[in-house]
Amino acid sequence: MTEPAQSPRPEPDRTTGVDDPGEGDGKGIYWMLKNVVVGPPVRRLFRPKVEGAEHIPELGPAIIASNHLSYADWIFMPLVVRRRITFVAKSDYFTGAGIKGTFQRGFFKGTGQVPIDRSGGSASEGAIRAGMKVLERGDLFGIYPEGTRSHDGKLYKGRTGVARLALETKVPVIPCGVIGTDVVAPPGKIVASLASPTIKFGEPLDFSRYDGMEGDRLILRAVTDEIMYKIMELSGQEYVDMYATKAKSLEGRATTGAPKKVRKSDT
């Protein structure tokens, strides 16, 4: 009996800098990391708690929208979910050389990451396209609507990409509140504490009432704000109606004493 022909690996999407997240890509590595190499010791050391896991469907596509406190979020959240969750990550993590680069590529692919080039203006579009491919496969797609980690533990204004993705794919959004990962691994540290983080999942959000309105910016903002409100309820964070990137920039200028940029309207 001859071996079945292997399908060629899909070429990267040159318009967005995103590799096609193939259905079987990294599944063996993912299982090994989650159940043998990383998962068991992390569970024993940190004892993560989970609430509302029953809200995640056993089959079919869904978007998991979470707050983002620490790099450890993408370790603990997938660890408490039976199904694999696919995220997008910087393409730099997939192009390193040497032993470190090889390990890094295997780790990020195995943990369900999809490379995306965030250096250009098409990063948001690339993330949405990657999410669509994952959801069309019937899998779970994880997204951090804030777009970056919170630098002070507060919850910041969400980007509307999550709303567009939900409306265009017509799949439910499961809000997620991660608590305590910033204590385990605060910015600049790999591990600072053996505290037990908590991951809370809320009931799926259905936005079918907005079918056909994914091009309306006001609708996209309303959907995004509803998702962020549910995340806030789960995480217990203070909400700030400002993008996290802007808040970080303002805090950085205040710390360094750099002058605030003056707009023409201010003169």
GIPECOR-V974033 format. One record per residue. N is the residue number from 1. SS is DSSP state (hx for helix, st for strand, lp for the rest). BURIAL is # if it has 24 or more other ideal C-beta (glycine too) atoms within 12 Angstrom, else .. Layout:
((N,SS,BURIAL) (N,SS,BURIAL))
This chain:
((1,lp,.) (2,lp,.) (3,lp,.) (4,lp,.) (5,lp,.) (6,lp,.) (7,lp,.) (8,lp,.) (9,lp,.) (10,lp,.) (11,lp,.) (12,lp,.) (13,st,#) (14,lp,.) (15,lp,.) (16,lp,#) (17,lp,#) (18,st,#) (19,lp,#) (20,lp,#) (21,lp,#) (22,lp,#) (23,lp,.) (24,lp,.) (25,lp,#) (26,lp,#) (27,hx,.) (28,hx,.) (29,hx,#) (30,hx,#) (31,hx,.) (32,hx,.) (33,hx,#) (34,hx,#) (35,hx,.) (36,hx,.) (37,hx,.) (38,lp,#) (39,hx,#) (40,hx,.) (41,hx,.) (42,hx,#) (43,hx,.) (44,hx,.) (45,hx,.) (46,hx,#) (47,lp,.) (48,lp,#) (49,st,.) (50,st,#) (51,st,.) (52,lp,#) (53,hx,#) (54,hx,.) (55,hx,#) (56,lp,#) (57,lp,.) (58,lp,.) (59,lp,.) (60,lp,.) (61,lp,#) (62,st,#) (63,st,#) (64,st,#) (65,st,#) (66,st,#) (67,lp,#) (68,lp,#) (69,lp,#) (70,lp,#) (71,lp,#) (72,lp,#) (73,hx,#) (74,hx,#) (75,hx,#) (76,hx,#) (77,hx,#) (78,hx,#) (79,hx,#) (80,lp,#) (81,lp,#) (82,lp,.) (83,lp,#) (84,lp,#) (85,st,#) (86,st,#) (87,st,#) (88,st,#) (89,st,#) (90,st,#) (91,hx,#) (92,hx,.) (93,hx,#) (94,hx,#) (95,lp,.) (96,lp,.) (97,lp,.) (98,hx,.) (99,hx,.) (100,hx,.) (101,hx,.) (102,hx,.) (103,hx,.) (104,hx,#) (105,hx,#) (106,hx,#) (107,hx,#) (108,hx,#) (109,hx,#) (110,hx,#) (111,lp,#) (112,lp,#) (113,st,#) (114,st,#) (115,st,#) (116,st,#) (117,lp,#) (118,lp,.) (119,lp,.) (120,lp,.) (121,lp,.) (122,lp,.) (123,hx,#) (124,hx,#) (125,hx,#) (126,hx,#) (127,hx,#) (128,hx,#) (129,hx,#) (130,hx,#) (131,hx,#) (132,hx,#) (133,hx,#) (134,hx,#) (135,hx,#) (136,hx,.) (137,lp,#) (138,lp,.) (139,lp,#) (140,st,#) (141,st,#) (142,st,#) (143,st,#) (144,lp,#) (145,lp,#) (146,lp,#) (147,lp,#) (148,lp,#) (149,lp,#) (150,lp,#) (151,lp,#) (152,lp,.) (153,lp,#) (154,lp,#) (155,st,#) (156,st,#) (157,lp,#) (158,lp,#) (159,lp,#) (160,lp,#) (161,hx,#) (162,hx,#) (163,hx,#) (164,hx,#) (165,hx,#) (166,hx,#) (167,hx,#) (168,hx,#) (169,hx,#) (170,lp,#) (171,lp,#) (172,lp,#) (173,st,#) (174,st,#) (175,st,#) (176,st,#) (177,st,#) (178,st,#) (179,st,#) (180,lp,#) (181,hx,#) (182,hx,#) (183,hx,#) (184,hx,#) (185,lp,#) (186,lp,.) (187,lp,.) (188,lp,.) (189,lp,.) (190,lp,.) (191,lp,.) (192,lp,.) (193,lp,.) (194,lp,.) (195,lp,.) (196,lp,.) (197,lp,#) (198,st,#) (199,st,#) (200,st,#) (201,st,#) (202,st,#) (203,st,.) (204,st,#) (205,st,#) (206,lp,.) (207,lp,#) (208,hx,.) (209,hx,.) (210,hx,#) (211,lp,.) (212,lp,.) (213,lp,.) (214,lp,#) (215,lp,.) (216,lp,.) (217,hx,.) (218,hx,.) (219,hx,.) (220,hx,#) (221,hx,#) (222,hx,.) (223,hx,#) (224,hx,#) (225,hx,#) (226,hx,#) (227,hx,#) (228,hx,#) (229,hx,#) (230,hx,#) (231,hx,#) (232,hx,#) (233,hx,.) (234,hx,#) (235,hx,#) (236,lp,.) (237,lp,#) (238,lp,.) (239,st,#) (240,st,#) (241,lp,.) (242,lp,.) (243,lp,#) (244,hx,#) (245,hx,.) (246,hx,.) (247,hx,#) (248,hx,#) (249,hx,.) (250,hx,.) (251,hx,.) (252,hx,.) (253,hx,.) (254,hx,.) (255,hx,.) (256,hx,.) (257,lp,.) (258,lp,.) (259,lp,.) (260,lp,.) (261,lp,.) (262,lp,.) (263,lp,.) (264,hx,.) (265,hx,.) (266,hx,.) (267,lp,.))
